Amino acid sequence: MITSVLVANRGEIACRVFRTCAELGIRTVAVYSDADENALHARVADAAVRLPGASPAETYLRGDLIVKAALAAGADAVHPGYGFLSENAGFARAVADAGLTWIGPPPEAIEAMASKTRAKELMGIEPLKAVTDEDLPVLVKAAAGGGGRGMRVVRELAELDAQLAAAGAEALSAFGDGEVFVEPYIEGGRHVEVQVMADAHGTVWALGTRDCSLQRRHQKVIEEAPAPGLTPELEASLREMAVRAARATDYRGAGTVEFLVADSKAHFLEMNTRLQVEHPVTEAVFGVDIVALQLRVAEGEPLGEEAPVARGHSVEARLYAEDPAAGWAPQTGTLHRLSVPEAVRLDTGFTDGDPIGVHYDAMLAKVVAHAPTRAEALRKLAGALDRAVVHGPVTNRELLVRSLRHPEFTAGGTDTGFYDRHLAALTAPDPDPYAPLAAALADAHGRSRFGGWRNVASQPQVKHYRTEPDGTEHEVRYRHTRDGLAADGVRVVRATPALVVLEVDGVVRKFDVAVHGERVYVNGAALTALPRLPAPVARQEPGSLLAPMPGTVVRLAEGLAEGVTVAAGQPLIWLEAMKMEHRITAPASGTLTALHAAPGRQVEVGALLAVVQEDQS
């Protein structure tokens, strides 16, 4: 029987596994990088072991160090979580060879299915060997891992080699395996998957379907169970194929078989031989704890012949520290406050005051709702996110709320192109016109002109704010009177540093206010208080390439050096931030007159990377 589990992972998933272990009376062990020294998962575990370094390659991808950590801490089992080494057969063998229990499928099953190329061969599907114009568009895909890493859509044959190299580099950094392959890219498909659970006694459960079609950069954003709008015949076919894939590899534990559904046909994509990020929606619908089932199977216990029965509908939204309106750029900083209504489930690896760094994934939390019907679940989750308190870096919270309420999504059955079609509308600024006033009134609470009110009319007080992240500036005017604070067009019912109540057109509205440095949060909207006199702006040389986010320079274009000629739109520098790779391109055709970027260099947002002098001829 398992008594102590080391989780070979970090953040939200480590905390998730620890929660179940604690409920079962199992001791927990964390591993942490130097960047994660004070992370929540390292704090809540019964014991924690340092992995020197900060990058994944130095830490969470070092299977040898993780096995040593497990032995040193007295763990008798290892749970891989998801990502990192979770689908690495060599790591699974190393765990078993050290006399530890591996909480996952057999290494042979991982080898058969964790590599997407081998999985397709097992399912009788051949990847594209030689790509021609007739094959376009195609998808370049990492053979190992998941989460949208190492994936590129190629629509022009001339781009193929560059995208193969970029995808391979990203996959190597994320999973320690740079193998990539090419497959047809199916437009307008739905991403549908089946959760399987298998034991060593011949039982395989197919725990329903999930729809994960709302994606950005091939990474899931909103998931739900069951997948809406499938015919009974198609759903049965998906379950049958998933069970067949599990039985073909003598599978054990939790796994997910993924499909692309288009024109009422299912196209096999891959089998993920690990726990999925979106497993909570299946847990909610079937009333199970999948991590507990993983532990049970690892101990050799049977699942039981009859799978549990599905009830209701569940939806999960991934809360990311990113700006969807700025190309999904990841964001860093301090997470001052994170809370959601108790009616929904919150899985997170952060607490108030934690830093959001550049080394790992941008996901702050998963928020999950369950209800008797799909419509009720969507309403419940949208309402919870709307009322959530998220003070810190820019997030995708507003995008999630608008997505959950979008008529195309509420109708069910939308495809993976949802954000390609609707991103502009979903990210259009829609600020509350009274939020800046509420911020100013909260700031003015307790103040008065010259120490008190006057019998003569006071001059209006003026403050300036900028809404974030869109940058719109607002001028606010209010007055101190013998009756308190006043402003034109509204009645100030109450004003304190934390709460402002205004009557607007006969409707009383409440505004919760929180201040963190120069940033003010009013009912979740972020504002920056501006100085009375604008600060001097540093001038940049024309053609300057600035880092759009903090991150690490991972590579430069071949032959890039000062004095070389570049073409407009040519990729020059690749940055990696929060497990995502971003290209910096030449703004115009011309000559590279300065180059400050170098592979391995850490840069802050706004750092000067290079300068391109435009060709005036």
VOZAMI-683705 format. One record per residue (C-alpha): chain; x, y, z; residue number from 0. Coordinates in nm, 3 decimals. Each point is the difference from the previous one (the first is absolute). Layout:
   unit        xx        yy        zz   pos
      A         X         Y         Z   NUM
...
END
This chain:
   unit        xx        yy        zz   pos
      A     0.000     0.000     0.000     0
      A     0.124     0.347    -0.092     1
      A     0.093     0.213     0.303     2
      A     0.194     0.293    -0.147     3
      A    -0.026     0.159    -0.346     4
      A     0.244     0.236    -0.169     5
      A    -0.159     0.210    -0.274     6
      A     0.250     0.056    -0.281     7
      A    -0.162     0.328    -0.096     8
      A    -0.090     0.344     0.127     9
      A    -0.278     0.251     0.040    10
      A    -0.366    -0.080    -0.033    11
      A     0.031    -0.369    -0.084    12
      A     0.239    -0.070     0.287    13
      A    -0.244     0.166     0.241    14
      A    -0.286    -0.196    -0.156    15
      A     0.172    -0.336     0.056    16
      A     0.104     0.099     0.352    17
      A    -0.363     0.074     0.086    18
      A    -0.114    -0.352    -0.082    19
      A     0.303    -0.154     0.173    20
      A    -0.079     0.194     0.317    21
      A    -0.360    -0.123    -0.010    22
      A     0.129    -0.359    -0.025    23
      A     0.256     0.043     0.277    24
      A     0.297    -0.018    -0.236    25
      A     0.310     0.207     0.078    26
      A     0.103     0.245    -0.275    27
      A     0.337     0.112    -0.138    28
      A     0.057     0.295    -0.233    29
      A     0.292     0.090    -0.221    30
      A     0.068     0.364    -0.078    31
      A     0.235     0.207    -0.212    32
      A     0.175     0.310     0.129    33
      A    -0.271     0.207    -0.170    34
      A    -0.263    -0.199     0.193    35
      A     0.167     0.012     0.341    36
      A    -0.302     0.172     0.157    37
      A    -0.263    -0.143    -0.235    38
      A    -0.323    -0.136     0.145    39
      A     0.070    -0.362    -0.095    40
      A     0.330     0.011     0.189    41
      A    -0.170     0.153     0.304    42
      A    -0.295    -0.237     0.031    43
      A     0.188    -0.330    -0.042    44
      A     0.111    -0.193     0.307    45
      A     0.358     0.013    -0.132    46
      A     0.172     0.178    -0.286    47
      A     0.326    -0.056    -0.187    48
      A     0.187     0.271    -0.193    49
      A     0.093    -0.048    -0.366    50
      A     0.284     0.250    -0.063    51
      A    -0.065     0.239    -0.287    52
      A    -0.302     0.171    -0.151    53
      A    -0.056    -0.124    -0.356    54
      A    -0.199    -0.320    -0.059    55
      A     0.308    -0.163    -0.157    56
      A     0.192     0.051     0.323    57
      A    -0.278    -0.105     0.233    58
      A    -0.336    -0.159    -0.081    59
      A     0.139    -0.182    -0.306    60
      A     0.285    -0.156     0.201    61
      A    -0.138    -0.346     0.070    62
      A     0.319    -0.108     0.174    63
      A    -0.027     0.281     0.254    64
      A    -0.368    -0.069     0.060    65
      A     0.062    -0.370     0.070    66
      A     0.277     0.094     0.244    67
      A    -0.237     0.246     0.166    68
      A    -0.265    -0.269     0.043    69
      A     0.247    -0.239     0.161    70
      A     0.148     0.271     0.222    71
      A    -0.344     0.108     0.125    72
      A    -0.117    -0.356     0.066    73
      A    -0.272    -0.003    -0.264    74
      A    -0.112    -0.339    -0.127    75
      A    -0.188     0.122    -0.309    76
      A     0.028     0.269    -0.268    77
      A    -0.288     0.181    -0.172    78
      A     0.111     0.187    -0.316    79
      A    -0.290     0.247    -0.027    80
      A    -0.027     0.129    -0.358    81
      A     0.261     0.153    -0.230    82
      A     0.371    -0.021     0.076    83
      A     0.087    -0.373     0.042    84
      A    -0.355    -0.134     0.024    85
      A     0.022    -0.180    -0.336    86
      A     0.365    -0.099     0.017    87
      A     0.042    -0.378    -0.003    88
      A     0.363     0.024     0.108    89
      A    -0.102     0.191     0.310    90
      A    -0.272    -0.254     0.079    91
      A     0.258    -0.279    -0.022    92
      A     0.247     0.190     0.216    93
      A    -0.268     0.040     0.269    94
      A    -0.078    -0.373    -0.006    95
      A     0.369    -0.097    -0.010    96
      A     0.053     0.202     0.318    97
      A    -0.259    -0.215     0.177    98
      A    -0.268     0.267    -0.008    99
      A    -0.360    -0.034    -0.115   100
      A    -0.075     0.182    -0.325   101
      A    -0.347     0.158     0.008   102
      A    -0.064    -0.022    -0.371   103
      A    -0.022    -0.240    -0.294   104
      A     0.271    -0.258    -0.073   105
      A     0.307     0.136    -0.182   106
      A    -0.088    -0.217    -0.300   107
      A    -0.340     0.168    -0.028   108
      A     0.163     0.341     0.026   109
      A     0.243    -0.090    -0.278   110
      A    -0.283    -0.123    -0.218   111
      A    -0.228     0.300     0.052   112
      A     0.194     0.294     0.144   113
      A     0.178     0.041    -0.331   114
      A    -0.272     0.122    -0.233   115
      A     0.177    -0.148    -0.302   116
      A     0.006    -0.348     0.150   117
      A    -0.357     0.039     0.128   118
      A    -0.125     0.076    -0.349   119
      A     0.184    -0.299    -0.139   120
      A    -0.161    -0.218     0.269   121
      A    -0.341     0.134    -0.105   122
      A     0.083    -0.062    -0.368   123
      A     0.059     0.367    -0.094   124
      A     0.309     0.107    -0.194   125
      A     0.146     0.350     0.052   126
      A     0.086     0.207    -0.304   127
      A     0.347    -0.085    -0.130   128
      A     0.044     0.255    -0.280   129
      A    -0.216     0.313     0.004   130
      A    -0.118     0.154    -0.327   131
      A    -0.215     0.300    -0.081   132
      A    -0.297    -0.235    -0.032   133
      A     0.041    -0.104     0.366   134
      A    -0.029     0.353     0.138   135
      A    -0.094     0.110     0.256   136
      A     0.195    -0.235     0.228   137
      A     0.069    -0.011     0.371   138
      A     0.353    -0.036     0.136   139
      A    -0.026    -0.174     0.332   140
      A     0.230    -0.114     0.281   141
      A     0.016    -0.377     0.028   142
      A     0.016     0.022     0.380   143
      A    -0.186     0.205     0.258   144
      A    -0.307     0.214    -0.051   145
      A    -0.155     0.327     0.112   146
      A     0.040     0.159    -0.343   147
      A     0.378     0.006     0.028   148
      A     0.196    -0.067    -0.319   149
      A    -0.297     0.047    -0.235   150
      A    -0.012     0.214    -0.313   151
      A    -0.257     0.037    -0.282   152
      A     0.174     0.030    -0.337   153
      A    -0.192     0.147    -0.293   154
      A     0.294     0.079    -0.230   155
      A     0.249    -0.267    -0.105   156
      A     0.286     0.248     0.026   157
      A    -0.067     0.033     0.374   158
      A     0.021    -0.372     0.075   159
      A     0.372    -0.032     0.080   160
      A    -0.001     0.302     0.230   161
      A    -0.308    -0.123     0.184   162
      A     0.145    -0.348     0.038   163
      A     0.308     0.154     0.163   164
      A    -0.205     0.229     0.226   165
      A    -0.234    -0.278     0.112   166
      A     0.294    -0.234     0.065   167
      A     0.179     0.261     0.211   168
      A    -0.311     0.072     0.204   169
      A    -0.070    -0.371     0.053   170
      A     0.359    -0.066     0.107   171
      A    -0.019     0.280     0.256   172
      A    -0.337    -0.113     0.137   173
      A     0.028    -0.380    -0.008   174
      A     0.366    -0.084    -0.053   175
      A    -0.091    -0.155    -0.337   176
      A     0.026     0.200    -0.322   177
      A    -0.166    -0.255    -0.230   178
      A    -0.277     0.152    -0.215   179
      A    -0.220    -0.132    -0.280   180
      A    -0.246     0.132    -0.256   181
      A    -0.368    -0.088    -0.039   182
      A    -0.292     0.145    -0.199   183
      A    -0.159     0.303     0.163   184
      A    -0.377    -0.035     0.006   185
      A    -0.179     0.336    -0.007   186
      A    -0.317     0.052     0.197   187
      A     0.033    -0.309     0.219   188
      A    -0.102    -0.052     0.361   189
      A     0.249    -0.130     0.256   190
      A    -0.177    -0.284     0.177   191
      A     0.163    -0.248     0.237   192
      A    -0.086    -0.302     0.211   193
      A     0.126    -0.059     0.354   194
      A     0.106    -0.361     0.058   195
      A     0.087    -0.174     0.324   196
      A     0.145    -0.351     0.001   197
      A     0.125    -0.244     0.263   198
      A     0.226    -0.306    -0.003   199
      A    -0.299    -0.235     0.010   200
      A    -0.130     0.059    -0.351   201
      A    -0.251     0.275     0.075   202
      A    -0.007     0.312    -0.216   203
      A    -0.242     0.280     0.072   204
      A    -0.092     0.263    -0.259   205
      A    -0.109     0.291     0.219   206
      A    -0.190     0.196    -0.260   207
      A     0.107     0.275    -0.237   208
      A     0.144     0.348     0.040   209
      A    -0.007     0.287    -0.249   210
      A     0.315     0.216     0.004   211
      A    -0.053     0.198    -0.319   212
      A     0.050     0.348     0.145   213
      A     0.375     0.031    -0.040   214
      A     0.268     0.262    -0.052   215
      A     0.329    -0.096    -0.160   216
      A    -0.119    -0.362     0.010   217
      A    -0.029     0.019     0.379   218
      A    -0.336    -0.054     0.164   219
      A    -0.181     0.288     0.167   220
      A    -0.349    -0.132     0.081   221
      A    -0.095    -0.367     0.032   222
      A    -0.326    -0.174     0.074   223
      A    -0.151    -0.342     0.060   224
      A    -0.181    -0.158    -0.166   225
      A     0.076     0.130    -0.350   226
      A    -0.325     0.164    -0.121   227
      A    -0.187    -0.089    -0.316   228
      A     0.153    -0.340    -0.080   229
      A    -0.228    -0.263    -0.147   230
      A    -0.035    -0.317     0.210   231
      A     0.171    -0.195    -0.279   232
      A     0.300     0.234    -0.014   233
      A     0.035     0.008     0.377   234
      A    -0.008    -0.381     0.014   235
      A     0.262    -0.017    -0.275   236
      A     0.229     0.237     0.191   237
      A    -0.030    -0.206     0.317   238
      A     0.065    -0.322    -0.192   239
      A     0.315     0.139    -0.166   240
      A     0.128     0.132     0.333   241
      A    -0.045    -0.336     0.171   242
      A     0.164    -0.174    -0.297   243
      A     0.302     0.229     0.025   244
      A     0.034    -0.075     0.373   245
      A    -0.031    -0.374    -0.045   246
      A     0.249     0.000    -0.290   247
      A     0.273     0.118     0.239   248
      A    -0.103    -0.194     0.313   249
      A    -0.065     0.340     0.153   250
      A    -0.028     0.071     0.371   251
      A    -0.098     0.318     0.178   252
      A    -0.147     0.324    -0.137   253
      A     0.033     0.096    -0.365   254
      A    -0.174     0.210    -0.261   255
      A    -0.063    -0.085    -0.364   256
      A    -0.038     0.311    -0.214   257
      A    -0.189     0.042    -0.327   258
      A    -0.078     0.271    -0.250   259
      A    -0.368    -0.019    -0.095   260
      A    -0.098     0.147    -0.337   261
      A    -0.298    -0.077    -0.223   262
      A    -0.127    -0.250     0.260   263
      A     0.321    -0.203    -0.035   264
      A     0.264    -0.059     0.267   265
      A     0.368     0.027    -0.091   266
      A     0.243    -0.148     0.254   267
      A     0.255     0.254     0.124   268
      A     0.190    -0.156     0.289   269
      A    -0.019    -0.168     0.337   270
      A     0.131     0.193     0.298   271
      A     0.141    -0.252     0.245   272
      A    -0.049     0.218     0.305   273
      A    -0.246     0.202     0.200   274
      A    -0.146     0.287    -0.204   275
      A    -0.029     0.360     0.114   276
      A    -0.375    -0.017    -0.063   277
      A    -0.064    -0.315     0.206   278
      A    -0.216     0.190     0.257   279
      A    -0.297     0.024    -0.239   280
      A    -0.007    -0.379    -0.029   281
      A     0.033    -0.032     0.378   282
      A    -0.297     0.232     0.045   283
      A    -0.224    -0.181    -0.248   284
      A     0.083    -0.353     0.117   285
      A     0.042     0.076     0.370   286
      A     0.350    -0.149     0.021   287
      A     0.348     0.104     0.109   288
      A     0.225    -0.097    -0.290   289
      A     0.318     0.050     0.202   290
      A    -0.135    -0.237     0.265   291
      A    -0.076    -0.251    -0.277   292
      A     0.358     0.037    -0.128   293
      A     0.132    -0.081     0.346   294
      A    -0.237    -0.296     0.030   295
      A     0.114    -0.145    -0.334   296
      A     0.367     0.056     0.087   297
      A    -0.055    -0.206     0.315   298
      A    -0.133    -0.284    -0.216   299
      A    -0.362     0.033     0.106   300
      A    -0.286    -0.056    -0.250   301
      A    -0.222     0.282    -0.119   302
      A    -0.318    -0.199     0.005   303
      A    -0.188    -0.137    -0.298   304
      A    -0.259     0.275    -0.031   305
      A     0.105     0.353    -0.083   306
      A    -0.175     0.280     0.191   307
      A    -0.300     0.171    -0.157   308
      A     0.023     0.355    -0.140   309
      A    -0.215     0.270     0.154   310
      A    -0.037     0.357    -0.118   311
      A     0.245     0.222    -0.184   312
      A     0.331     0.157     0.099   313
      A     0.207     0.284    -0.149   314
      A     0.355     0.106     0.081   315
      A     0.175     0.327    -0.085   316
      A     0.375     0.052     0.019   317
      A     0.096     0.332     0.152   318
      A     0.325     0.114    -0.160   319
      A     0.232     0.292     0.080   320
      A    -0.004     0.125    -0.356   321
      A    -0.138     0.279    -0.217   322
      A    -0.220    -0.151    -0.273   323
      A    -0.022     0.336    -0.178   324
      A     0.379     0.015    -0.032   325
      A     0.056    -0.331    -0.175   326
      A    -0.056    -0.199     0.321   327
      A     0.320     0.151     0.142   328
      A     0.078    -0.153     0.342   329
      A     0.006     0.235     0.297   330
      A     0.213     0.005     0.312   331
      A    -0.018     0.174     0.337   332
      A    -0.152    -0.055     0.342   333
      A    -0.334    -0.173     0.042   334
      A    -0.138     0.221     0.275   335
      A    -0.338    -0.171     0.033   336
      A    -0.177    -0.302    -0.150   337
      A    -0.342    -0.118     0.112   338
      A    -0.312    -0.143    -0.160   339
      A    -0.348    -0.071     0.138   340
      A    -0.027    -0.321     0.199   341
      A    -0.263    -0.136    -0.240   342
      A     0.278    -0.104    -0.242   343
      A     0.318    -0.205     0.033   344
      A     0.336     0.177    -0.007   345
      A     0.320    -0.192    -0.076   346
      A     0.306     0.221     0.028   347
      A     0.367     0.002     0.091   348
      A    -0.001     0.359     0.126   349
      A    -0.108     0.195     0.304   350
      A    -0.027     0.371     0.063   351
      A     0.335     0.174    -0.026   352
      A     0.172    -0.265    -0.214   353
      A     0.222     0.115    -0.288   354
      A    -0.085    -0.098    -0.359   355
      A     0.333    -0.064    -0.173   356
      A     0.117    -0.073    -0.352   357
      A     0.130    -0.353     0.035   358
      A    -0.319    -0.206    -0.010   359
      A    -0.354    -0.018    -0.134   360
      A    -0.220     0.311     0.016   361
      A    -0.298    -0.185     0.151   362
      A    -0.102     0.144     0.335   363
      A    -0.295    -0.224     0.071   364
      A    -0.280    -0.219    -0.130   365
      A    -0.356     0.095     0.091   366
      A    -0.258    -0.277    -0.031   367
      A    -0.380     0.003     0.018   368
      A    -0.245    -0.292     0.007   369
      A    -0.377     0.016    -0.044   370
      A    -0.289    -0.219    -0.113   371
      A     0.003     0.146    -0.355   372
      A     0.255     0.157    -0.234   373
      A    -0.177     0.336    -0.002   374
      A     0.001     0.012     0.380   375
      A     0.367    -0.098     0.018   376
      A     0.099     0.272    -0.249   377
      A    -0.199     0.262     0.189   378
      A     0.145    -0.110     0.332   379
      A     0.361     0.013    -0.121   380
      A    -0.042     0.331    -0.185   381
      A    -0.158     0.156     0.307   382
      A     0.274    -0.129     0.230   383
      A     0.276     0.135    -0.225   384
      A    -0.184     0.330    -0.033   385
      A     0.004     0.033     0.380   386
      A     0.351    -0.141     0.045   387
      A     0.264     0.221     0.159   388
      A     0.326    -0.009    -0.197   389
      A     0.240     0.277     0.095   390
      A     0.340    -0.015    -0.163   391
      A     0.128    -0.054    -0.353   392
      A    -0.238     0.032    -0.294   393
      A    -0.201    -0.319    -0.046   394
      A    -0.247    -0.152    -0.245   395
      A    -0.286     0.015     0.252   396
      A    -0.217     0.237    -0.204   397
      A     0.060    -0.209    -0.313   398
      A    -0.119    -0.310     0.187   399
      A    -0.319     0.170     0.115   400
      A    -0.080     0.128    -0.348   401
      A     0.082    -0.339    -0.156   402
      A    -0.232    -0.185     0.236   403
      A    -0.281     0.240    -0.088   404
      A     0.064     0.016    -0.376   405
      A    -0.301    -0.125    -0.199   406
      A     0.212    -0.225    -0.223   407
      A     0.148    -0.176     0.301   408
      A    -0.323    -0.020     0.198   409
      A    -0.164    -0.163    -0.302   410
      A     0.255    -0.285     0.026   411
      A     0.222    -0.169    -0.254   412
      A     0.237     0.285    -0.085   413
      A     0.335    -0.089    -0.158   414
      A     0.366     0.076     0.066   415
      A    -0.018     0.317    -0.212   416
      A    -0.221     0.179     0.255   417
      A     0.265     0.247     0.112   418
      A     0.125     0.058    -0.355   419
      A    -0.349     0.123    -0.084   420
      A    -0.096     0.185     0.317   421
      A     0.314     0.113     0.184   422
      A    -0.028     0.366    -0.101   423
      A    -0.356     0.028     0.132   424
      A     0.075    -0.203     0.311   425
      A     0.292     0.225     0.094   426
      A    -0.151     0.337    -0.098   427
      A     0.032     0.246     0.291   428
      A    -0.323     0.050     0.192   429
      A     0.098     0.201     0.308   430
      A    -0.248     0.101     0.267   431
      A    -0.024     0.381    -0.039   432
      A    -0.044     0.040     0.376   433
      A     0.299    -0.211     0.108   434
      A     0.252     0.290    -0.019   435
      A    -0.236     0.221     0.203   436
      A    -0.037    -0.272     0.263   437
      A     0.380    -0.033     0.019   438
      A     0.039     0.376     0.048   439
      A    -0.271     0.019     0.267   440
      A     0.152    -0.290     0.191   441
      A     0.336     0.173    -0.011   442
      A    -0.155     0.327     0.115   443
      A    -0.176    -0.157     0.300   444
      A     0.083     0.194     0.314   445
      A     0.162     0.286    -0.189   446
      A    -0.129     0.352    -0.007   447
      A     0.120     0.332    -0.130   448
      A     0.214     0.181     0.255   449
      A    -0.101    -0.240     0.274   450
      A    -0.377     0.024    -0.028   451
      A    -0.302     0.098    -0.204   452
      A    -0.066     0.360    -0.088   453
      A    -0.318     0.207    -0.030   454
      A     0.108     0.106    -0.348   455
      A    -0.001    -0.230    -0.295   456
      A     0.331    -0.186    -0.027   457
      A     0.192    -0.035    -0.320   458
      A    -0.030    -0.342    -0.165   459
      A     0.274    -0.246     0.081   460
      A     0.149    -0.168    -0.307   461
      A     0.156    -0.346    -0.027   462
      A     0.113    -0.201    -0.300   463
      A    -0.014    -0.375    -0.051   464
      A     0.088    -0.241    -0.277   465
      A    -0.203    -0.317    -0.052   466
      A     0.204    -0.316    -0.040   467
      A     0.094    -0.164    -0.222   468
      A    -0.151     0.210    -0.283   469
      A     0.168     0.324     0.114   470
      A    -0.300     0.235    -0.022   471
      A     0.050     0.309     0.219   472
      A    -0.276     0.161     0.208   473
      A    -0.030     0.333     0.175   474
      A    -0.214    -0.002     0.316   475
      A    -0.143     0.303     0.181   476
      A    -0.159     0.006     0.345   477
      A    -0.055     0.248     0.283   478
      A     0.021     0.015     0.377   479
      A    -0.321     0.144     0.147   480
      A    -0.144     0.045     0.349   481
      A    -0.201    -0.320    -0.067   482
      A     0.301    -0.198    -0.115   483
      A     0.127    -0.087    -0.345   484
      A    -0.198     0.094    -0.310   485
      A     0.028    -0.043    -0.376   486
      A    -0.207     0.114    -0.293   487
      A    -0.262    -0.238    -0.138   488
      A    -0.005    -0.236     0.298   489
      A    -0.088    -0.003     0.368   490
      A     0.280    -0.120     0.227   491
      A    -0.179    -0.223     0.250   492
      A     0.316    -0.121     0.172   493
      A     0.374     0.025    -0.052   494
      A     0.263    -0.193     0.197   495
      A     0.344    -0.124    -0.105   496
      A    -0.143    -0.346    -0.073   497
      A    -0.358     0.071    -0.110   498
      A    -0.168     0.272    -0.201   499
      A    -0.377     0.010    -0.049   500
      A    -0.144     0.220    -0.275   501
      A    -0.355     0.067    -0.108   502
      A    -0.005     0.025    -0.379   503
      A    -0.333     0.079    -0.173   504
      A    -0.189    -0.128     0.302   505
      A     0.199    -0.326     0.026   506
      A     0.231    -0.054     0.297   507
      A     0.327    -0.162    -0.103   508
      A     0.279    -0.136     0.219   509
      A     0.368     0.018    -0.090   510
      A     0.255    -0.208     0.193   511
      A     0.338     0.174    -0.004   512
      A     0.347    -0.139     0.075   513
      A     0.333     0.175    -0.042   514
      A     0.336    -0.164    -0.066   515
      A     0.266     0.261    -0.064   516
      A    -0.104     0.214    -0.296   517
      A    -0.250    -0.261    -0.115   518
      A    -0.362     0.035     0.111   519
      A    -0.259    -0.277    -0.043   520
      A    -0.365     0.102    -0.022   521
      A    -0.243    -0.293    -0.022   522
      A     0.281    -0.196    -0.165   523
      A     0.089     0.268    -0.255   524
      A     0.363     0.109     0.019   525
      A     0.091     0.369    -0.005   526
      A     0.334     0.175     0.034   527
      A     0.008     0.329     0.189   528
      A     0.189     0.251    -0.212   529
      A     0.217     0.282     0.135   530
      A    -0.115     0.358    -0.041   531
      A     0.294     0.067    -0.231   532
      A     0.089    -0.268    -0.255   533
      A     0.335    -0.168     0.051   534
      A     0.259     0.050    -0.273   535
      A    -0.015    -0.273    -0.263   536
      A     0.324    -0.164    -0.105   537
      A     0.052     0.043    -0.371   538
      A     0.089    -0.305    -0.205   539
      A     0.188    -0.001    -0.324   540
      A    -0.225    -0.067    -0.302   541
      A    -0.005    -0.371    -0.084   542
      A     0.064    -0.107     0.360   543
      A    -0.117    -0.351     0.085   544
      A    -0.117    -0.014     0.361   545
      A    -0.082    -0.309     0.203   546
      A    -0.382    -0.021     0.014   547
      A     0.020    -0.202     0.321   548
      A     0.256    -0.119     0.253   549
      A     0.162    -0.325    -0.107   550
      A     0.307    -0.180    -0.126   551
      A     0.161     0.036    -0.341   552
      A     0.005    -0.356    -0.129   553
      A     0.147     0.050    -0.346   554
      A     0.084     0.244    -0.276   555
      A    -0.055    -0.026    -0.374   556
      A     0.284    -0.179    -0.172   557
      A     0.283     0.239    -0.083   558
      A    -0.158     0.291     0.187   559
      A     0.263     0.261     0.083   560
      A     0.048     0.374    -0.015   561
      A     0.030     0.119    -0.358   562
      A    -0.210    -0.274    -0.163   563
      A    -0.296     0.082    -0.224   564
      A    -0.345    -0.110     0.116   565
      A    -0.341    -0.004    -0.166   566
      A    -0.325     0.137     0.138   567
      A    -0.179    -0.267     0.203   568
      A     0.307    -0.224     0.018   569
      A     0.023    -0.185     0.337   570
      A     0.314     0.119     0.175   571
      A    -0.021    -0.089     0.369   572
      A    -0.190    -0.263     0.193   573
      A    -0.103     0.061     0.361   574
      A    -0.137    -0.262     0.235   575
      A    -0.224     0.106     0.285   576
      A    -0.227    -0.218     0.211   577
      A     0.058    -0.307    -0.217   578
      A    -0.101     0.180    -0.320   579
      A     0.226     0.114    -0.282   580
      A    -0.041     0.344    -0.159   581
      A     0.158     0.130    -0.321   582
      A     0.139     0.351    -0.035   583
      A    -0.006     0.105    -0.366   584
      A     0.163     0.277    -0.200   585
      A    -0.231     0.305    -0.014   586
      A     0.131     0.098    -0.343   587
      A     0.258    -0.098    -0.259   588
      A     0.339     0.143     0.079   589
      A     0.325    -0.054     0.190   590
      A     0.045    -0.134     0.352   591
      A     0.201     0.276     0.163   592
      A    -0.005    -0.131     0.359   593
      A    -0.048    -0.342     0.160   594
      A    -0.028    -0.030     0.377   595
      A    -0.175    -0.337     0.017   596
      A     0.191    -0.323     0.053   597
      A    -0.122    -0.355     0.064   598
      A    -0.052    -0.063     0.370   599
      A    -0.030     0.367     0.091   600
      A    -0.283     0.094     0.237   601
      A    -0.181     0.317    -0.107   602
      A    -0.264     0.217     0.161   603
      A    -0.299     0.145    -0.180   604
      A     0.108     0.298    -0.209   605
      A     0.365    -0.106    -0.018   606
      A     0.174     0.105    -0.322   607
      A     0.076    -0.315    -0.201   608
      A     0.114     0.139    -0.334   609
      A    -0.028     0.294    -0.238   610
      A    -0.091    -0.020    -0.369   611
      A     0.081     0.307    -0.210   612
      A    -0.259     0.016    -0.277   613
      A     0.122     0.000    -0.358   614
      A    -0.105     0.339    -0.142   615
      A     0.080    -0.084    -0.364   616
END
